[in-house]
């Protein structure tokens, strides 16, 4: 496969990368998310990732941006692309347990609750409206927007929303061994609630089993006036499914080859079922010269914090594959 599965024809002069940050209480359920040193600390990941991308370092906690196995987090990739392209990323706080440490557009949402215990996103309609306002704001700043997300545990909420909307999806995980049975168990509880309420409206599905990122991203997609590309895999596919359910235009996705080839998921099939379009970036980390990031090829991490979309953006801006891989390698090595 080539670096980019398809080279889109996009005319633009003001590119921008943005990411919607959020939390779900599901990330603190042991075994659901690998995005943190412990289940309870997963809630800090969006803050630390945004801090690292913005400043080039994690300063609020004594941590390095690597998993326990030495695999760099996807925020390192996004940081490398921000440095290479000179783009200052914009972050949107959809609902975090803790205040962010870098400047953010704040929509004053709350973190998502555990959908097995009650509504996950009670203010879903307010968050959609807030996202629409952010979309209009970003339209003044850019004519090409690549929009990612960072929600630890978000593949599980994505699974719940996709299945509740009628799609036989299987989703990826940051773990090498995808906790499929645990995710399915959580999803069954959510589907029972959806069925008991007779919920068919896409926003009601998100209210019951989603996370705050979803309505905010859907709102941004609804009002952004330029070209928009979602940066991410199954989580952003869930946003597309919500947009389709609302009768609104879907957005093409840009994600990594590691999401597409995840045997524990069915990303390509799910994309086709939803009726979305996806671009795939294959940075060939197995030959880049670093064993840590080479673990992406073994199924660890795979994607996150818009990393696939950030590489996609650098490529459509005209940076070569060699420049992109070199920037990633030098950034990875700076944290060793």
C-alpha positions as CSV (number, residue, x, y, z in Angstrom):
1,X,0.0,0.0,0.0
2,X,1.1,3.6,-0.6
3,X,1.4,6.1,2.2
4,X,-2.1,7.5,1.5
5,X,-4.8,5.1,0.1
6,X,-6.2,7.9,-2.0
7,X,-5.0,11.4,-2.8
8,X,-8.0,13.7,-2.5
9,X,-8.4,16.8,-4.6
10,X,-8.8,19.6,-2.1
11,X,-8.4,23.3,-2.7
12,X,-7.5,25.3,0.4
13,X,-5.4,28.1,1.6
14,X,-6.0,28.1,5.4
15,X,-5.6,24.6,6.9
16,X,-6.4,23.9,10.5
17,X,-6.2,20.9,12.8
18,X,-8.5,20.7,15.8
19,X,-9.4,18.1,18.3
20,X,-12.4,17.6,20.6
21,X,-11.5,16.5,24.1
22,X,-13.8,14.6,26.4
23,X,-14.2,12.0,29.1
24,X,-16.4,9.0,29.7
25,X,-16.7,7.3,33.1
26,X,-16.3,4.0,31.2
27,X,-12.6,4.6,30.8
28,X,-12.2,4.1,34.5
29,X,-13.7,0.6,34.3
30,X,-10.7,-1.8,34.6
31,X,-9.8,-3.3,31.2
32,X,-11.8,-0.9,29.0
33,X,-9.0,1.6,28.0
34,X,-5.2,1.4,27.8
35,X,-4.9,5.2,27.4
36,X,-3.2,5.8,30.8
37,X,-1.0,4.3,33.5
38,X,-4.1,3.1,35.4
39,X,-7.9,3.0,34.8
40,X,-8.5,6.0,37.1
41,X,-5.8,8.0,35.5
42,X,-7.2,7.5,32.0
43,X,-9.3,10.6,32.5
44,X,-6.1,12.8,32.4
45,X,-5.1,11.6,28.9
46,X,-6.9,14.2,26.9
47,X,-5.4,17.0,29.0
48,X,-1.8,15.6,28.9
49,X,-2.1,14.9,25.1
50,X,-3.2,18.4,24.4
51,X,-0.5,19.7,26.6
52,X,2.2,17.7,24.8
53,X,1.0,18.7,21.4
54,X,0.8,22.4,22.3
55,X,4.0,22.8,24.3
56,X,6.1,19.8,23.2
57,X,6.2,18.3,26.7
58,X,4.1,16.9,29.5
59,X,4.7,19.3,32.4
60,X,1.8,18.9,34.7
61,X,2.7,15.3,35.6
62,X,6.0,13.5,35.7
63,X,5.2,11.3,32.7
64,X,6.7,10.5,29.3
65,X,4.3,10.1,26.4
66,X,4.9,6.4,26.1
67,X,3.0,3.3,27.0
68,X,4.5,0.9,29.6
69,X,6.0,-1.1,26.7
70,X,7.7,2.0,25.3
71,X,5.2,2.6,22.5
72,X,4.8,6.4,21.8
73,X,1.3,7.7,22.3
74,X,-0.4,9.0,19.2
75,X,-0.1,12.6,20.5
76,X,3.6,12.3,19.7
77,X,2.7,11.8,16.0
78,X,0.2,14.7,16.1
79,X,2.9,16.9,17.8
80,X,5.4,16.0,15.0
81,X,2.9,16.9,12.3
82,X,2.0,20.2,14.1
83,X,5.7,21.1,14.2
84,X,6.3,20.1,10.6
85,X,3.4,22.0,9.2
86,X,3.6,25.0,11.5
87,X,-0.1,24.6,12.3
88,X,-1.2,25.6,15.9
89,X,-3.9,23.0,16.8
90,X,-7.2,24.1,18.4
91,X,-8.7,22.1,21.2
92,X,-12.4,22.0,22.2
93,X,-13.3,21.0,25.7
94,X,-16.5,19.0,25.3
95,X,-16.6,17.7,28.9
96,X,-13.6,16.8,31.0
97,X,-13.4,15.7,34.7
98,X,-10.4,18.0,35.2
99,X,-9.7,21.5,33.7
100,X,-7.3,21.5,30.7
101,X,-3.9,23.0,31.1
102,X,-3.7,24.6,27.6
103,X,-6.1,27.1,26.0
104,X,-9.3,25.5,24.7
105,X,-12.6,26.5,23.3
106,X,-14.9,25.5,26.1
107,X,-18.5,24.5,25.4
108,X,-19.1,23.9,29.2
109,X,-20.2,20.3,28.9
110,X,-19.9,17.6,31.5
111,X,-17.9,14.3,31.2
112,X,-19.9,11.4,30.0
113,X,-21.5,9.1,32.7
114,X,-21.5,5.3,32.8
115,X,-24.4,4.5,30.5
116,X,-25.2,1.4,32.5
117,X,-26.2,3.6,35.4
118,X,-28.1,6.4,33.7
119,X,-28.0,8.8,30.8
120,X,-24.4,9.2,29.6
121,X,-24.9,12.6,28.0
122,X,-28.0,14.3,29.5
123,X,-27.3,17.6,27.8
124,X,-26.8,16.2,24.3
125,X,-29.0,18.7,22.5
126,X,-27.2,21.7,24.2
127,X,-23.9,20.2,23.2
128,X,-25.0,19.8,19.6
129,X,-26.0,23.5,19.5
130,X,-22.7,24.5,21.1
131,X,-20.8,22.5,18.5
132,X,-22.7,24.3,15.8
133,X,-21.5,27.6,17.2
134,X,-17.9,26.3,17.3
135,X,-18.3,25.2,13.7
136,X,-19.3,28.7,12.6
137,X,-16.4,30.2,14.6
138,X,-13.8,27.8,13.0
139,X,-15.3,28.7,9.6
140,X,-13.8,32.1,10.0
141,X,-10.4,30.7,10.7
142,X,-10.0,28.0,8.1
143,X,-11.2,26.6,4.8
144,X,-9.8,23.1,5.5
145,X,-10.4,21.6,8.9
146,X,-9.1,18.2,10.1
147,X,-11.1,17.4,13.2
148,X,-10.0,14.7,15.7
149,X,-10.9,13.6,19.2
150,X,-9.4,12.3,22.4
151,X,-11.8,10.4,24.6
152,X,-10.3,7.4,26.5
153,X,-12.9,4.7,26.5
154,X,-14.5,6.2,23.5
155,X,-14.3,3.1,21.3
156,X,-16.7,1.5,23.8
157,X,-19.2,4.4,23.6
158,X,-18.8,4.3,19.8
159,X,-19.7,0.6,19.8
160,X,-22.8,1.3,21.9
161,X,-23.9,4.1,19.6
162,X,-23.2,2.3,16.3
163,X,-25.0,-0.8,17.4
164,X,-27.9,1.1,18.8
165,X,-28.2,2.9,15.4
166,X,-28.4,-0.5,13.7
167,X,-24.8,-1.2,12.6
168,X,-23.1,-4.5,13.3
169,X,-19.8,-2.8,14.2
170,X,-16.8,-4.2,16.0
171,X,-14.4,-1.6,17.2
172,X,-10.7,-1.3,17.8
173,X,-8.8,-0.8,21.0
174,X,-5.5,0.8,22.1
175,X,-4.7,-2.6,23.6
176,X,-3.0,-5.3,21.5
177,X,-5.6,-7.7,22.9
178,X,-8.9,-6.0,22.3
179,X,-11.2,-6.4,25.4
180,X,-14.0,-7.4,23.1
181,X,-16.0,-9.4,25.7
182,X,-16.0,-6.6,28.2
183,X,-17.1,-4.0,25.5
184,X,-19.8,-6.3,24.3
185,X,-21.1,-6.8,27.9
186,X,-21.3,-3.0,28.4
187,X,-22.9,-2.6,25.0
188,X,-25.6,-5.2,25.8
189,X,-26.6,-3.2,28.9
190,X,-26.8,0.0,26.8
191,X,-28.9,-1.7,24.1
192,X,-31.3,-2.9,26.7
193,X,-31.8,0.7,27.9
194,X,-32.3,1.9,24.3
195,X,-34.8,-0.8,23.6
196,X,-36.7,-0.2,26.9
197,X,-37.0,3.5,26.1
198,X,-37.9,2.8,22.5
199,X,-35.2,5.3,21.5
200,X,-34.7,5.7,17.8
201,X,-33.6,9.3,17.5
202,X,-29.8,9.6,17.0
203,X,-29.5,12.2,19.8
204,X,-31.5,10.1,22.2
205,X,-29.1,7.2,21.4
206,X,-26.1,9.4,22.2
207,X,-27.9,10.7,25.4
208,X,-28.2,7.1,26.6
209,X,-24.9,5.6,25.6
210,X,-22.5,8.1,24.0
211,X,-20.0,10.6,25.2
212,X,-19.8,14.4,25.0
213,X,-17.4,14.5,22.1
214,X,-20.1,13.1,19.7
215,X,-22.7,15.9,19.7
216,X,-20.0,18.6,19.8
217,X,-18.2,17.1,16.7
218,X,-21.5,16.5,15.0
219,X,-22.4,20.2,15.6
220,X,-19.1,21.4,14.2
221,X,-19.6,19.2,11.2
222,X,-23.0,20.6,10.6
223,X,-21.9,24.3,10.3
224,X,-18.3,24.3,9.2
225,X,-18.4,26.0,5.8
226,X,-15.1,24.8,4.3
227,X,-13.8,21.2,3.6
228,X,-14.0,19.0,6.7
229,X,-12.2,15.7,7.3
230,X,-12.7,13.7,10.5
231,X,-9.4,12.5,12.0
232,X,-10.0,9.1,13.6
233,X,-11.4,5.6,13.3
234,X,-14.4,4.1,15.0
235,X,-15.1,7.0,17.3
236,X,-15.4,9.5,14.4
237,X,-17.4,6.9,12.4
238,X,-19.9,6.9,15.3
239,X,-20.2,10.7,14.8
240,X,-20.9,10.1,11.1
241,X,-23.6,7.6,12.0
242,X,-25.1,10.3,14.3
243,X,-25.0,12.8,11.4
244,X,-26.7,10.3,9.1
245,X,-29.3,9.7,11.7
246,X,-30.0,13.4,11.9
247,X,-30.3,13.7,8.2
248,X,-27.1,15.7,7.9
249,X,-24.2,15.4,5.6
250,X,-21.5,12.9,6.6
251,X,-17.8,13.7,6.7
252,X,-14.9,11.6,5.2
253,X,-12.6,10.0,7.7
254,X,-8.8,9.8,7.8
255,X,-7.3,7.2,10.0
256,X,-4.3,4.8,10.1
257,X,-3.8,1.5,8.3
258,X,-3.5,-0.1,11.7
259,X,-7.2,0.6,12.3
260,X,-8.2,-0.9,9.0
261,X,-6.1,-4.1,9.5
262,X,-7.3,-4.7,13.1
263,X,-8.6,-8.2,12.9
264,X,-10.6,-7.8,16.1
265,X,-12.6,-5.0,14.5
266,X,-14.4,-4.6,11.1
267,X,-13.8,-1.0,10.4
268,X,-14.0,-1.2,6.6
269,X,-17.3,-3.1,6.8
270,X,-18.7,-0.6,9.3
271,X,-17.7,2.3,7.1
272,X,-19.5,0.8,4.2
273,X,-22.5,0.0,6.3
274,X,-22.8,3.6,7.5
275,X,-22.2,4.8,4.0
276,X,-19.1,6.9,4.9
277,X,-15.8,7.4,3.1
278,X,-12.4,6.7,4.6
279,X,-8.8,7.6,3.7
280,X,-6.0,5.4,5.2
281,X,-2.5,6.5,6.1
282,X,0.2,3.8,6.1
283,X,3.4,5.4,7.7
284,X,5.1,1.9,7.7
285,X,6.3,2.3,11.3
286,X,7.9,-1.2,11.1
287,X,10.7,0.3,9.0
288,X,11.0,3.7,10.5
289,X,13.9,2.8,12.8
290,X,12.4,2.8,16.3
291,X,11.2,-0.4,18.0
292,X,8.7,1.5,20.2
293,X,6.7,3.1,17.5
294,X,7.1,-0.1,15.5
295,X,4.7,-1.7,18.0
296,X,1.9,0.1,16.1
297,X,2.4,-2.6,13.5
298,X,1.8,-5.3,16.2
299,X,-1.5,-3.8,17.1
300,X,-0.7,-1.5,20.0
301,X,-2.3,1.9,20.2
302,X,-3.1,2.0,16.4
303,X,-4.6,5.6,16.4
304,X,-5.7,8.4,18.6
305,X,-5.7,12.2,19.1
306,X,-6.2,12.6,15.4
307,X,-2.8,11.1,14.5
308,X,-3.9,9.6,11.2
309,X,-5.7,12.8,10.2
310,X,-2.6,14.8,11.2
311,X,-0.4,12.8,8.9
312,X,-3.1,13.0,6.2
313,X,-3.2,16.8,6.5
314,X,0.6,17.0,6.3
315,X,0.5,15.0,3.1
316,X,-2.2,17.0,1.4
317,X,-0.3,20.1,2.3
318,X,2.5,18.8,0.1
319,X,5.0,17.3,2.6
320,X,6.6,14.1,1.4
321,X,6.4,10.7,3.0
322,X,10.1,11.0,3.9
323,X,9.6,14.4,5.6
324,X,6.6,13.1,7.5
325,X,8.4,9.9,8.7
326,X,11.5,11.8,9.6
327,X,9.6,14.4,11.6
328,X,7.9,11.5,13.5
329,X,11.1,9.7,14.2
330,X,12.9,12.8,15.5
331,X,10.0,13.6,17.7
332,X,9.8,10.1,19.1
333,X,13.5,10.0,19.8
334,X,13.3,13.3,21.7
335,X,11.3,11.6,24.4
336,X,13.6,8.6,24.8
